[in-house]
Amino acid sequence: MTSLRSVLVLLLLAASPAMAQNIASGAALYADHCAVCHGTGLLGDGPMAEVLVIPPPNLRRIEAESGFFPRVGVAGLIDGRDPLAAHGGDMPIFGRIFGDFNEVMTSPGGQTVLTSQQVVDLVDFLETQQD
């Protein structure tokens, strides 16, 4: 399944230069803002993980645990509109860091939400990293 996913991601990237740019930007944003807790491999083992009351989750398992990749739900966790009890509230309030909510994100079921381009980029990146 991993090789099939890799092939699909490569086809998507070849078909959409804008998507490739989003994923590259998302990877950089992840490294700058998320890896300290979630780890460089997205496994929940970043250097700050050991001081958190509730360990950060393995972000490679979002799709496996949900049965699909919940783009809008993930965006809400990142931008702070869906606070996490594990963080004592908003995840470092990235919604405020990542700028204006001027991008529309649509879920496969048709739900739409306004968020920032940075959050869209992070979600695009995370979606490509699923096991």
N, CA, C and O atoms as CSV, one atom per row, in Angstrom:
chain,resi,resn,atom,element,x,y,z
A,1,MET,N,N,0.817,-1.187,0.000
A,1,MET,CA,C,0.000,0.000,0.000
A,1,MET,C,C,0.867,1.261,0.000
A,1,MET,O,O,0.519,2.265,-0.621
A,2,THR,N,N,2.000,1.195,0.704
A,2,THR,CA,C,2.873,2.365,0.748
A,2,THR,C,C,3.385,2.714,-0.642
A,2,THR,O,O,3.438,3.892,-0.995
A,3,SER,N,N,3.762,1.722,-1.438
A,3,SER,CA,C,4.271,2.023,-2.773
A,3,SER,C,C,3.164,2.580,-3.654
A,3,SER,O,O,3.420,3.472,-4.463
A,4,LEU,N,N,1.932,2.074,-3.516
A,4,LEU,CA,C,0.810,2.621,-4.270
A,4,LEU,C,C,0.572,4.067,-3.873
A,4,LEU,O,O,0.345,4.918,-4.733
A,5,ARG,N,N,0.623,4.356,-2.574
A,5,ARG,CA,C,0.450,5.730,-2.101
A,5,ARG,C,C,1.534,6.633,-2.676
A,5,ARG,O,O,1.252,7.755,-3.095
A,6,SER,N,N,2.773,6.148,-2.696
A,6,SER,CA,C,3.882,6.939,-3.238
A,6,SER,C,C,3.658,7.255,-4.708
A,6,SER,O,O,3.907,8.375,-5.154
A,7,VAL,N,N,3.190,6.272,-5.452
A,7,VAL,CA,C,2.916,6.478,-6.873
A,7,VAL,C,C,1.809,7.510,-7.048
A,7,VAL,O,O,1.911,8.395,-7.897
A,8,LEU,N,N,0.750,7.397,-6.244
A,8,LEU,CA,C,-0.350,8.352,-6.338
A,8,LEU,C,C,0.106,9.768,-5.989
A,8,LEU,O,O,-0.288,10.730,-6.648
A,9,VAL,N,N,0.929,9.893,-4.963
A,9,VAL,CA,C,1.441,11.208,-4.581
A,9,VAL,C,C,2.290,11.785,-5.703
A,9,VAL,O,O,2.173,12.968,-6.025
A,10,LEU,N,N,3.139,10.966,-6.297
A,10,LEU,CA,C,3.973,11.443,-7.401
A,10,LEU,C,C,3.121,11.878,-8.590
A,10,LEU,O,O,3.412,12.894,-9.222
A,11,LEU,N,N,2.078,11.124,-8.898
A,11,LEU,CA,C,1.181,11.515,-9.990
A,11,LEU,C,C,0.482,12.830,-9.678
A,11,LEU,O,O,0.346,13.691,-10.548
A,12,LEU,N,N,0.045,12.980,-8.449
A,12,LEU,CA,C,-0.599,14.221,-8.037
A,12,LEU,C,C,0.359,15.399,-8.155
A,12,LEU,O,O,-0.008,16.468,-8.641
A,13,LEU,N,N,1.574,15.191,-7.708
A,13,LEU,CA,C,2.563,16.266,-7.778
A,13,LEU,C,C,2.888,16.629,-9.210
A,13,LEU,O,O,3.052,17.806,-9.531
A,14,ALA,N,N,2.980,15.642,-10.068
A,14,ALA,CA,C,3.272,15.902,-11.481
A,14,ALA,C,C,2.109,16.642,-12.139
A,14,ALA,O,O,2.320,17.484,-13.011
A,15,ALA,N,N,0.902,16.331,-11.726
A,15,ALA,CA,C,-0.273,16.942,-12.330
A,15,ALA,C,C,-0.546,18.338,-11.793
A,15,ALA,O,O,-1.249,19.112,-12.443
A,16,SER,N,N,-0.022,18.676,-10.645
A,16,SER,CA,C,-0.356,19.940,-10.017
A,16,SER,C,C,0.863,20.598,-9.389
A,16,SER,O,O,1.193,20.324,-8.235
A,17,PRO,N,N,1.537,21.469,-10.147
A,17,PRO,CA,C,2.678,22.182,-9.564
A,17,PRO,C,C,2.300,23.000,-8.326
A,17,PRO,O,O,3.106,23.137,-7.406
A,18,ALA,N,N,1.081,23.543,-8.300
A,18,ALA,CA,C,0.644,24.313,-7.131
A,18,ALA,C,C,0.564,23.411,-5.906
A,18,ALA,O,O,0.950,23.818,-4.810
A,19,MET,N,N,0.062,22.182,-6.085
A,19,MET,CA,C,-0.017,21.239,-4.960
A,19,MET,C,C,1.379,20.894,-4.475
A,19,MET,O,O,1.606,20.808,-3.268
A,20,ALA,N,N,2.317,20.696,-5.389
A,20,ALA,CA,C,3.699,20.402,-4.997
A,20,ALA,C,C,4.274,21.551,-4.180
A,20,ALA,O,O,4.988,21.327,-3.203
A,21,GLN,N,N,3.966,22.770,-4.577
A,21,GLN,CA,C,4.437,23.943,-3.834
A,21,GLN,C,C,3.796,23.963,-2.446
A,21,GLN,O,O,4.471,24.271,-1.463
A,22,ASN,N,N,2.505,23.639,-2.349
A,22,ASN,CA,C,1.830,23.585,-1.045
A,22,ASN,C,C,2.497,22.567,-0.138
A,22,ASN,O,O,2.730,22.837,1.040
A,23,ILE,N,N,2.804,21.394,-0.687
A,23,ILE,CA,C,3.395,20.328,0.118
A,23,ILE,C,C,4.792,20.719,0.583
A,23,ILE,O,O,5.151,20.466,1.733
A,24,ALA,N,N,5.573,21.322,-0.281
A,24,ALA,CA,C,6.916,21.769,0.099
A,24,ALA,C,C,6.834,22.843,1.180
A,24,ALA,O,O,7.599,22.819,2.144
A,25,SER,N,N,5.908,23.783,1.017
A,25,SER,CA,C,5.714,24.824,2.022
A,25,SER,C,C,5.235,24.210,3.331
A,25,SER,O,O,5.691,24.600,4.407
A,26,GLY,N,N,4.315,23.247,3.242
A,26,GLY,CA,C,3.807,22.572,4.436
A,26,GLY,C,C,4.899,21.828,5.174
A,26,GLY,O,O,4.930,21.833,6.404
A,27,ALA,N,N,5.801,21.185,4.436
A,27,ALA,CA,C,6.923,20.468,5.056
A,27,ALA,C,C,7.815,21.446,5.818
A,27,ALA,O,O,8.259,21.148,6.927
A,28,ALA,N,N,8.075,22.607,5.227
A,28,ALA,CA,C,8.904,23.613,5.896
A,28,ALA,C,C,8.199,24.168,7.138
A,28,ALA,O,O,8.829,24.352,8.179
A,29,LEU,N,N,6.898,24.432,7.028
A,29,LEU,CA,C,6.136,24.912,8.177
A,29,LEU,C,C,6.119,23.868,9.292
A,29,LEU,O,O,6.255,24.201,10.469
A,30,TYR,N,N,5.950,22.608,8.909
A,30,TYR,CA,C,5.964,21.524,9.897
A,30,TYR,C,C,7.303,21.509,10.634
A,30,TYR,O,O,7.339,21.435,11.863
A,31,ALA,N,N,8.391,21.578,9.888
A,31,ALA,CA,C,9.725,21.550,10.500
A,31,ALA,C,C,9.906,22.724,11.463
A,31,ALA,O,O,10.507,22.565,12.525
A,32,ASP,N,N,9.393,23.889,11.101
A,32,ASP,CA,C,9.565,25.095,11.917
A,32,ASP,C,C,8.650,25.146,13.143
A,32,ASP,O,O,9.047,25.660,14.188
A,33,HIS,N,N,7.423,24.615,13.023
A,33,HIS,CA,C,6.429,24.830,14.068
A,33,HIS,C,C,5.917,23.575,14.769
A,33,HIS,O,O,5.388,23.669,15.877
A,34,CYS,N,N,6.060,22.411,14.158
A,34,CYS,CA,C,5.393,21.212,14.683
A,34,CYS,C,C,6.355,20.125,15.152
A,34,CYS,O,O,6.062,19.393,16.098
A,35,ALA,N,N,7.499,20.023,14.490
A,35,ALA,CA,C,8.425,18.923,14.755
A,35,ALA,C,C,8.944,18.929,16.191
A,35,ALA,O,O,9.311,17.875,16.710
A,36,VAL,N,N,8.983,20.067,16.831
A,36,VAL,CA,C,9.494,20.133,18.202
A,36,VAL,C,C,8.662,19.257,19.144
A,36,VAL,O,O,9.195,18.725,20.117
A,37,CYS,N,N,7.384,19.103,18.872
A,37,CYS,CA,C,6.538,18.227,19.690
A,37,CYS,C,C,6.254,16.898,18.982
A,37,CYS,O,O,6.347,15.831,19.589
A,38,HIS,N,N,5.910,16.974,17.704
A,38,HIS,CA,C,5.487,15.770,16.983
A,38,HIS,C,C,6.637,14.985,16.374
A,38,HIS,O,O,6.438,13.860,15.917
A,39,GLY,N,N,7.830,15.551,16.358
A,39,GLY,CA,C,9.007,14.851,15.839
A,39,GLY,C,C,9.186,15.017,14.343
A,39,GLY,O,O,8.224,15.262,13.614
A,40,THR,N,N,10.415,14.883,13.895
A,40,THR,CA,C,10.704,15.056,12.471
A,40,THR,C,C,10.055,13.970,11.623
A,40,THR,O,O,9.769,14.198,10.447
A,41,GLY,N,N,9.819,12.806,12.192
A,41,GLY,CA,C,9.159,11.722,11.474
A,41,GLY,C,C,7.662,11.680,11.710
A,41,GLY,O,O,7.005,10.735,11.275
A,42,LEU,N,N,7.092,12.692,12.396
A,42,LEU,CA,C,5.671,12.822,12.683
A,42,LEU,C,C,5.149,11.753,13.637
A,42,LEU,O,O,3.945,11.503,13.677
A,43,LEU,N,N,6.029,11.121,14.401
A,43,LEU,CA,C,5.651,9.990,15.241
A,43,LEU,C,C,5.248,10.375,16.663
A,43,LEU,O,O,4.879,9.507,17.454
A,44,GLY,N,N,5.313,11.672,16.999
A,44,GLY,CA,C,4.963,12.108,18.346
A,44,GLY,C,C,6.137,12.068,19.301
A,44,GLY,O,O,5.951,12.055,20.518
A,45,ASP,N,N,7.339,12.048,18.763
A,45,ASP,CA,C,8.534,11.872,19.589
A,45,ASP,C,C,9.505,13.047,19.508
A,45,ASP,O,O,10.719,12.864,19.585
A,46,GLY,N,N,8.961,14.252,19.351
A,46,GLY,CA,C,9.820,15.434,19.300
A,46,GLY,C,C,10.479,15.714,20.632
A,46,GLY,O,O,10.081,15.135,21.643
A,47,PRO,N,N,11.476,16.586,20.665
A,47,PRO,CA,C,12.207,16.861,21.902
A,47,PRO,C,C,11.344,17.414,23.036
A,47,PRO,O,O,11.696,17.244,24.204
A,48,MET,N,N,10.232,18.066,22.726
A,48,MET,CA,C,9.350,18.590,23.781
A,48,MET,C,C,8.315,17.570,24.241
A,48,MET,O,O,7.640,17.795,25.245
A,49,ALA,N,N,8.177,16.463,23.534
A,49,ALA,CA,C,7.142,15.471,23.845
A,49,ALA,C,C,7.220,14.979,25.281
A,49,ALA,O,O,6.193,14.766,25.925
A,50,GLU,N,N,8.424,14.798,25.780
A,50,GLU,CA,C,8.574,14.232,27.124
A,50,GLU,C,C,8.109,15.169,28.231
A,50,GLU,O,O,7.858,14.705,29.343
A,51,VAL,N,N,7.984,16.455,27.975
A,51,VAL,CA,C,7.530,17.379,29.017
A,51,VAL,C,C,6.036,17.670,28.933
A,51,VAL,O,O,5.495,18.365,29.793
A,52,LEU,N,N,5.368,17.155,27.923
A,52,LEU,CA,C,3.934,17.371,27.778
A,52,LEU,C,C,3.168,16.376,28.653
A,52,LEU,O,O,3.579,15.223,28.790
A,53,VAL,N,N,2.076,16.811,29.233
A,53,VAL,CA,C,1.258,15.959,30.089
A,53,VAL,C,C,0.681,14.797,29.278
A,53,VAL,O,O,0.707,13.650,29.723
A,54,ILE,N,N,0.165,15.098,28.092
A,54,ILE,CA,C,-0.356,14.072,27.185
A,54,ILE,C,C,0.558,14.059,25.964
A,54,ILE,O,O,0.722,15.087,25.306
A,55,PRO,N,N,1.152,12.912,25.654
A,55,PRO,CA,C,2.090,12.850,24.525
A,55,PRO,C,C,1.421,13.215,23.204
A,55,PRO,O,O,0.249,12.901,22.996
A,56,PRO,N,N,2.151,13.870,22.317
A,56,PRO,CA,C,1.598,14.197,21.001
A,56,PRO,C,C,1.340,12.918,20.207
A,56,PRO,O,O,2.072,11.938,20.352
A,57,PRO,N,N,0.303,12.924,19.371
A,57,PRO,CA,C,-0.010,11.720,18.611
A,57,PRO,C,C,0.925,11.514,17.422
A,57,PRO,O,O,1.630,12.423,16.984
A,58,ASN,N,N,0.901,10.303,16.929
A,58,ASN,CA,C,1.586,9.939,15.697
A,58,ASN,C,C,0.756,10.507,14.550
A,58,ASN,O,O,-0.348,10.026,14.291
A,59,LEU,N,N,1.265,11.513,13.867
A,59,LEU,CA,C,0.515,12.174,12.808
A,59,LEU,C,C,0.487,11.370,11.513
A,59,LEU,O,O,-0.209,11.745,10.570
A,60,ARG,N,N,1.226,10.280,11.457
A,60,ARG,CA,C,1.177,9.397,10.290
A,60,ARG,C,C,-0.024,8.457,10.349
A,60,ARG,O,O,-0.289,7.734,9.389
A,61,ARG,N,N,-0.754,8.459,11.466
A,61,ARG,CA,C,-1.863,7.516,11.668
A,61,ARG,C,C,-3.238,8.191,11.606
A,61,ARG,O,O,-4.245,7.551,11.909
A,62,ILE,N,N,-3.297,9.451,11.226
A,62,ILE,CA,C,-4.572,10.173,11.211
A,62,ILE,C,C,-5.587,9.456,10.320
A,62,ILE,O,O,-6.715,9.196,10.738
A,63,GLU,N,N,-5.186,9.145,9.110
A,63,GLU,CA,C,-6.085,8.489,8.159
A,63,GLU,C,C,-6.471,7.085,8.636
A,63,GLU,O,O,-7.637,6.698,8.552
A,64,ALA,N,N,-5.510,6.338,9.127
A,64,ALA,CA,C,-5.779,4.973,9.588
A,64,ALA,C,C,-6.758,4.972,10.763
A,64,ALA,O,O,-7.619,4.097,10.852
A,65,GLU,N,N,-6.630,5.935,11.651
A,65,GLU,CA,C,-7.492,5.977,12.828
A,65,GLU,C,C,-8.873,6.547,12.527
A,65,GLU,O,O,-9.836,6.245,13.232
A,66,SER,N,N,-8.976,7.370,11.487
A,66,SER,CA,C,-10.259,7.984,11.127
A,66,SER,C,C,-10.982,7.228,10.019
A,66,SER,O,O,-12.194,7.372,9.859
A,67,GLY,N,N,-10.256,6.432,9.263
A,67,GLY,CA,C,-10.845,5.758,8.114
A,67,GLY,C,C,-10.790,6.609,6.856
A,67,GLY,O,O,-11.104,6.128,5.768
A,68,PHE,N,N,-10.400,7.847,6.993
A,68,PHE,CA,C,-10.209,8.804,5.889
A,68,PHE,C,C,-9.362,9.929,6.451
A,68,PHE,O,O,-9.132,9.981,7.659
A,69,PHE,N,N,-8.896,10.828,5.604
A,69,PHE,CA,C,-8.113,11.947,6.102
A,69,PHE,C,C,-9.041,13.144,6.274
A,69,PHE,O,O,-9.487,13.715,5.279
A,70,PRO,N,N,-9.347,13.541,7.522
A,70,PRO,CA,C,-10.302,14.621,7.798
A,70,PRO,C,C,-9.666,16.010,7.635
A,70,PRO,O,O,-9.297,16.650,8.621
A,71,ARG,N,N,-9.545,16.462,6.397
A,71,ARG,CA,C,-8.852,17.723,6.088
A,71,ARG,C,C,-9.364,18.899,6.930
A,71,ARG,O,O,-8.576,19.622,7.540
A,72,VAL,N,N,-10.660,19.077,6.958
A,72,VAL,CA,C,-11.227,20.220,7.683
A,72,VAL,C,C,-10.990,20.072,9.184
A,72,VAL,O,O,-10.684,21.055,9.859
A,73,GLY,N,N,-11.127,18.868,9.707
A,73,GLY,CA,C,-10.867,18.638,11.133
A,73,GLY,C,C,-9.423,18.892,11.509
A,73,GLY,O,O,-9.141,19.478,12.554
A,74,VAL,N,N,-8.503,18.450,10.655
A,74,VAL,CA,C,-7.079,18.682,10.910
A,74,VAL,C,C,-6.786,20.185,10.863
A,74,VAL,O,O,-6.036,20.703,11.690
A,75,ALA,N,N,-7.383,20.878,9.890
A,75,ALA,CA,C,-7.190,22.329,9.800
A,75,ALA,C,C,-7.664,23.010,11.079
A,75,ALA,O,O,-7.007,23.923,11.578
A,76,GLY,N,N,-8.807,22.568,11.613
A,76,GLY,CA,C,-9.339,23.160,12.843
A,76,GLY,C,C,-8.438,22.951,14.044
A,76,GLY,O,O,-8.357,23.809,14.922
A,77,LEU,N,N,-7.757,21.807,14.087
A,77,LEU,CA,C,-6.812,21.561,15.180
A,77,LEU,C,C,-5.583,22.452,15.046
A,77,LEU,O,O,-5.061,22.956,16.041
A,78,ILE,N,N,-5.125,22.642,13.815
A,78,ILE,CA,C,-3.926,23.449,13.596
A,78,ILE,C,C,-4.199,24.922,13.843
A,78,ILE,O,O,-3.419,25.594,14.519
A,79,ASP,N,N,-5.311,25.435,13.298
A,79,ASP,CA,C,-5.529,26.883,13.396
A,79,ASP,C,C,-6.184,27.319,14.709
A,79,ASP,O,O,-6.365,28.513,14.944
A,80,GLY,N,N,-6.542,26.346,15.571
A,80,GLY,CA,C,-7.010,26.692,16.905
A,80,GLY,C,C,-8.507,26.780,17.070
A,80,GLY,O,O,-8.975,27.014,18.184
A,81,ARG,N,N,-9.281,26.605,16.017
A,81,ARG,CA,C,-10.734,26.703,16.172
A,81,ARG,C,C,-11.301,25.473,16.875
A,81,ARG,O,O,-12.418,25.517,17.392
A,82,ASP,N,N,-10.538,24.367,16.899
A,82,ASP,CA,C,-10.939,23.146,17.591
A,82,ASP,C,C,-9.877,22.860,18.653
A,82,ASP,O,O,-8.937,22.107,18.399
A,83,PRO,N,N,-10.018,23.456,19.845
A,83,PRO,CA,C,-8.963,23.336,20.857
A,83,PRO,C,C,-8.790,21.904,21.354
A,83,PRO,O,O,-9.750,21.138,21.439
A,84,LEU,N,N,-7.567,21.568,21.673
A,84,LEU,CA,C,-7.228,20.240,22.174
A,84,LEU,C,C,-7.017,20.290,23.680
A,84,LEU,O,O,-6.263,21.122,24.184
A,85,ALA,N,N,-7.687,19.396,24.392
A,85,ALA,CA,C,-7.491,19.332,25.842
A,85,ALA,C,C,-6.042,18.988,26.171
A,85,ALA,O,O,-5.509,19.434,27.186
A,86,ALA,N,N,-5.408,18.196,25.314
A,86,ALA,CA,C,-4.026,17.785,25.554
A,86,ALA,C,C,-3.082,18.979,25.599
A,86,ALA,O,O,-2.044,18.931,26.259
A,87,HIS,N,N,-3.439,20.037,24.903
A,87,HIS,CA,C,-2.586,21.220,24.879
A,87,HIS,C,C,-3.032,22.263,25.892
A,87,HIS,O,O,-2.460,23.351,25.954
A,88,GLY,N,N,-4.047,21.942,26.685
A,88,GLY,CA,C,-4.564,22.915,27.642
A,88,GLY,C,C,-5.296,24.026,26.924
A,88,GLY,O,O,-5.464,25.114,27.473
A,89,GLY,N,N,-5.732,23.771,25.714
A,89,GLY,CA,C,-6.400,24.768,24.884
A,89,GLY,C,C,-5.853,24.663,23.479
A,89,GLY,O,O,-5.500,23.578,23.016
A,90,ASP,N,N,-5.786,25.780,22.812
A,90,ASP,CA,C,-5.305,25.796,21.427
A,90,ASP,C,C,-3.887,25.274,21.326
A,90,ASP,O,O,-3.058,25.501,22.208
A,91,MET,N,N,-3.620,24.571,20.238
A,91,MET,CA,C,-2.260,24.189,19.928
A,91,MET,C,C,-1.534,25.504,19.661
A,91,MET,O,O,-2.048,26.317,18.892
A,92,PRO,N,N,-0.410,25.746,20.231
A,92,PRO,CA,C,0.265,27.048,20.180
A,92,PRO,C,C,-0.350,28.170,19.337
A,92,PRO,O,O,0.367,29.035,18.833
A,93,ILE,N,N,-1.652,28.157,19.187
A,93,ILE,CA,C,-2.421,29.212,18.527
A,93,ILE,C,C,-1.824,29.577,17.174
A,93,ILE,O,O,-1.560,30.744,16.885
A,94,PHE,N,N,-1.620,28.559,16.358
A,94,PHE,CA,C,-1.044,28.766,15.035
A,94,PHE,C,C,-1.945,29.571,14.121
A,94,PHE,O,O,-1.459,30.194,13.177
A,95,GLY,N,N,-3.237,29.575,14.372
A,95,GLY,CA,C,-4.140,30.382,13.559
A,95,GLY,C,C,-3.716,31.837,13.545
A,95,GLY,O,O,-3.815,32.514,12.521
A,96,ARG,N,N,-3.250,32.310,14.673
A,96,ARG,CA,C,-2.794,33.704,14.761
A,96,ARG,C,C,-1.422,33.888,14.125
A,96,ARG,O,O,-1.117,34.956,13.595
A,97,ILE,N,N,-0.603,32.855,14.177
A,97,ILE,CA,C,0.731,32.935,13.592
A,97,ILE,C,C,0.660,32.877,12.067
A,97,ILE,O,O,1.410,33.562,11.373
A,98,PHE,N,N,-0.252,32.050,11.559
A,98,PHE,CA,C,-0.298,31.782,10.129
A,98,PHE,C,C,-1.115,32.777,9.330
A,98,PHE,O,O,-1.379,32.530,8.154
A,99,GLY,N,N,-1.522,33.876,9.910
A,99,GLY,CA,C,-2.112,34.948,9.122
A,99,GLY,C,C,-3.618,34.874,8.947
A,99,GLY,O,O,-4.335,34.193,9.681
A,100,ASP,N,N,-4.054,35.605,7.945
A,100,ASP,CA,C,-5.479,35.775,7.676
A,100,ASP,C,C,-6.139,34.488,7.212
A,100,ASP,O,O,-5.527,33.660,6.536
A,101,PHE,N,N,-7.393,34.342,7.587
A,101,PHE,CA,C,-8.193,33.216,7.116
A,101,PHE,C,C,-8.822,33.641,5.794
A,101,PHE,O,O,-9.929,34.177,5.765
A,102,ASN,N,N,-8.107,33.396,4.706
A,102,ASN,CA,C,-8.577,33.836,3.393
A,102,ASN,C,C,-8.578,32.719,2.345
A,102,ASN,O,O,-8.730,32.983,1.152
A,103,GLU,N,N,-8.409,31.477,2.793
A,103,GLU,CA,C,-8.437,30.328,1.894
A,103,GLU,C,C,-9.610,29.435,2.272
A,103,GLU,O,O,-9.865,29.197,3.453
A,104,VAL,N,N,-10.316,28.947,1.271
A,104,VAL,CA,C,-11.431,28.038,1.502
A,104,VAL,C,C,-10.926,26.613,1.361
A,104,VAL,O,O,-10.333,26.245,0.347
A,105,MET,N,N,-11.171,25.821,2.391
A,105,MET,CA,C,-10.822,24.401,2.345
A,105,MET,C,C,-12.137,23.638,2.332
A,105,MET,O,O,-13.059,23.956,3.083
A,106,THR,N,N,-12.215,22.627,1.468
A,106,THR,CA,C,-13.426,21.828,1.346
A,106,THR,C,C,-13.122,20.378,1.669
A,106,THR,O,O,-12.142,19.813,1.183
A,107,SER,N,N,-13.963,19.786,2.487
A,107,SER,CA,C,-13.805,18.371,2.827
A,107,SER,C,C,-14.391,17.526,1.699
A,107,SER,O,O,-15.142,18.041,0.871
A,108,PRO,N,N,-14.059,16.237,1.656
A,108,PRO,CA,C,-14.652,15.368,0.643
A,108,PRO,C,C,-16.184,15.356,0.707
A,108,PRO,O,O,-16.843,15.148,-0.311
A,109,GLY,N,N,-16.744,15.575,1.884
A,109,GLY,CA,C,-18.200,15.600,2.035
A,109,GLY,C,C,-18.835,16.937,1.689
A,109,GLY,O,O,-20.056,17.077,1.757
A,110,GLY,N,N,-18.019,17.925,1.317
A,110,GLY,CA,C,-18.533,19.223,0.907
A,110,GLY,C,C,-18.523,20.293,1.977
A,110,GLY,O,O,-18.921,21.426,1.704
A,111,GLN,N,N,-18.080,19.975,3.198
A,111,GLN,CA,C,-17.991,20.984,4.254
A,111,GLN,C,C,-16.888,21.964,3.896
A,111,GLN,O,O,-15.807,21.552,3.475
A,112,THR,N,N,-17.147,23.259,4.058
A,112,THR,CA,C,-16.127,24.265,3.769
A,112,THR,C,C,-15.795,25.034,5.036
A,112,THR,O,O,-16.613,25.157,5.948
A,113,VAL,N,N,-14.580,25.544,5.067
A,113,VAL,CA,C,-14.113,26.324,6.195
A,113,VAL,C,C,-13.072,27.308,5.672
A,113,VAL,O,O,-12.299,26.988,4.768
A,114,LEU,N,N,-13.060,28.499,6.245
A,114,LEU,CA,C,-12.018,29.473,5.920
A,114,LEU,C,C,-10.824,29.227,6.808
A,114,LEU,O,O,-10.973,29.021,8.013
A,115,THR,N,N,-9.643,29.245,6.228
A,115,THR,CA,C,-8.409,29.085,6.978
A,115,THR,C,C,-7.319,29.845,6.234
A,115,THR,O,O,-7.611,30.553,5.270
A,116,SER,N,N,-6.096,29.713,6.656
A,116,SER,CA,C,-4.998,30.415,5.992
A,116,SER,C,C,-4.283,29.497,5.004
A,116,SER,O,O,-4.406,28.275,5.083
A,117,GLN,N,N,-3.548,30.083,4.086
A,117,GLN,CA,C,-2.784,29.290,3.121
A,117,GLN,C,C,-1.771,28.408,3.837
A,117,GLN,O,O,-1.526,27.281,3.406
A,118,GLN,N,N,-1.183,28.894,4.914
A,118,GLN,CA,C,-0.216,28.095,5.658
A,118,GLN,C,C,-0.862,26.836,6.229
A,118,GLN,O,O,-0.262,25.761,6.202
A,119,VAL,N,N,-2.078,26.964,6.742
A,119,VAL,CA,C,-2.776,25.791,7.275
A,119,VAL,C,C,-3.114,24.828,6.143
A,119,VAL,O,O,-2.970,23.617,6.307
A,120,VAL,N,N,-3.560,25.338,5.001
A,120,VAL,CA,C,-3.813,24.489,3.833
A,120,VAL,C,C,-2.541,23.729,3.466
A,120,VAL,O,O,-2.586,22.529,3.197
A,121,ASP,N,N,-1.407,24.433,3.455
A,121,ASP,CA,C,-0.130,23.801,3.111
A,121,ASP,C,C,0.229,22.693,4.112
A,121,ASP,O,O,0.664,21.612,3.715
A,122,LEU,N,N,0.047,22.965,5.396
A,122,LEU,CA,C,0.336,21.951,6.423
A,122,LEU,C,C,-0.569,20.731,6.256
A,122,LEU,O,O,-0.103,19.595,6.346
A,123,VAL,N,N,-1.843,20.958,6.018
A,123,VAL,CA,C,-2.784,19.851,5.839
A,123,VAL,C,C,-2.407,19.039,4.603
A,123,VAL,O,O,-2.425,17.809,4.639
A,124,ASP,N,N,-2.067,19.720,3.510
A,124,ASP,CA,C,-1.643,19.018,2.292
A,124,ASP,C,C,-0.417,18.152,2.577
A,124,ASP,O,O,-0.351,17.002,2.144
A,125,PHE,N,N,0.545,18.705,3.301
A,125,PHE,CA,C,1.744,17.946,3.654
A,125,PHE,C,C,1.389,16.740,4.520
A,125,PHE,O,O,1.823,15.625,4.232
A,126,LEU,N,N,0.611,16.950,5.571
A,126,LEU,CA,C,0.251,15.852,6.471
A,126,LEU,C,C,-0.488,14.738,5.730
A,126,LEU,O,O,-0.293,13.556,6.016
A,127,GLU,N,N,-1.322,15.118,4.794
A,127,GLU,CA,C,-2.084,14.121,4.038
A,127,GLU,C,C,-1.147,13.214,3.229
A,127,GLU,O,O,-1.434,12.031,3.044
A,128,THR,N,N,-0.042,13.762,2.753
A,128,THR,CA,C,0.902,12.943,1.972
A,128,THR,C,C,1.759,12.055,2.859
A,128,THR,O,O,2.448,11.170,2.352
A,129,GLN,N,N,1.736,12.269,4.172
A,129,GLN,CA,C,2.603,11.521,5.084
A,129,GLN,C,C,1.917,10.357,5.788
A,129,GLN,O,O,2.495,9.754,6.692
A,130,GLN,N,N,0.702,10.038,5.389
A,130,GLN,CA,C,-0.059,8.984,6.058
A,130,GLN,C,C,0.490,7.598,5.705
A,130,GLN,O,O,0.887,7.346,4.568
A,131,ASP,N,N,0.505,6.707,6.701
A,131,ASP,CA,C,0.958,5.315,6.490
A,131,ASP,C,C,-0.130,4.512,5.810
A,131,ASP,O,O,0.053,3.324,5.545
